Amino acid sequence: MSDRPGSPRRSDLPSLSGRNGRVGPIARSAAAFDALKHDIMLGDLPAGAPLVELELAARFGCSQGTVREALLQLQEEGLVRRRGHRGTQVSDCTADEAVEMFRVRHQIECAGVLRVLRKPSRNLVTDLKALVGAMEDAAQQDDEMELAAFDRDFHRRLFQDADLPALDPILHRCLIHNHRFKISRSRSERDLVLTAQRHWPLVAAIEAGDGAAAAASLQHHIATIVDFGPNVFPGAEQ
């Protein structure tokens, strides 16, 4: 963890991704889910690649039912498509879909942060700082997948205080797709430390209780994840 004074242990971090405490068949399903998600996010399993339950069960040393549960979780996150007799395939990751995902995320989060700052929870800023610290630690260890998981936890923890729980699964899918698209379009080594530190201006605005600054910081944060040009968010400053 971060060596900041008072920094919490990893087990104390607010997590909305369910990465801890798995046992038995649930642990085996989680292991398959995590491994497949890792390979899909990093492009080791490309769009259209078939995922055969029997083969995956042999790979992970578990039952087909356990693999099926992992595939259903991946489907919920939009990373695979299950299509009847065609079986399960890795989903596409297109620019058109990415643009729409960024727009949906922008709408949800920028409206949400204004709701959050009307009545933020007492531990919001502490939680957000801990999660940025965890991102920085993951960056120092060159662990992009762990950084991305904490990044998603950061944005979902912030949105949690908006008290709009029905929108959280939509935001989570947008975050997953955003990270996958960013990784797939990177042509050079990514600066993971900078990726983590991009969250500090947003934390500062939230800590100051400045809704306008927080919304502007969040809008800029989302708009600059990937360079789509000036027309991703019509009517908003880039």
HELIX and SHEET records of a PDB file:
HELIX    1   1 ARG A   10  ASP A   12  5                                   3    
HELIX    2   2 GLY A   24  MET A   41  1                                  18    
HELIX    3   3 GLU A   53  PHE A   60  1                                   8    
HELIX    4   4 GLN A   64  GLU A   76  1                                  13    
HELIX    5   5 GLY A   84  ARG A   86  5                                   3    
HELIX    6   6 ALA A   95  VAL A  116  1                                  22    
HELIX    7   7 LEU A  124  GLN A  140  1                                  17    
HELIX    8   8 GLU A  144  GLN A  160  1                                  17    
HELIX    9   9 PRO A  165  LEU A  167  5                                   3    
HELIX   10  10 ASP A  168  ARG A  185  1                                  18    
HELIX   11  11 LEU A  192  GLN A  197  1                                   6    
HELIX   12  12 TRP A  200  GLU A  207  1                                   8    
HELIX   13  13 GLY A  211  ALA A  223  1                                  13    
SHEET    1   A 3 PRO A  50  LEU A  51  0                                        
SHEET    2   A 3 THR A  88  VAL A  90 -1                                        
SHEET    3   A 3 VAL A  80  ARG A  82 -1                                        
END                                                                             
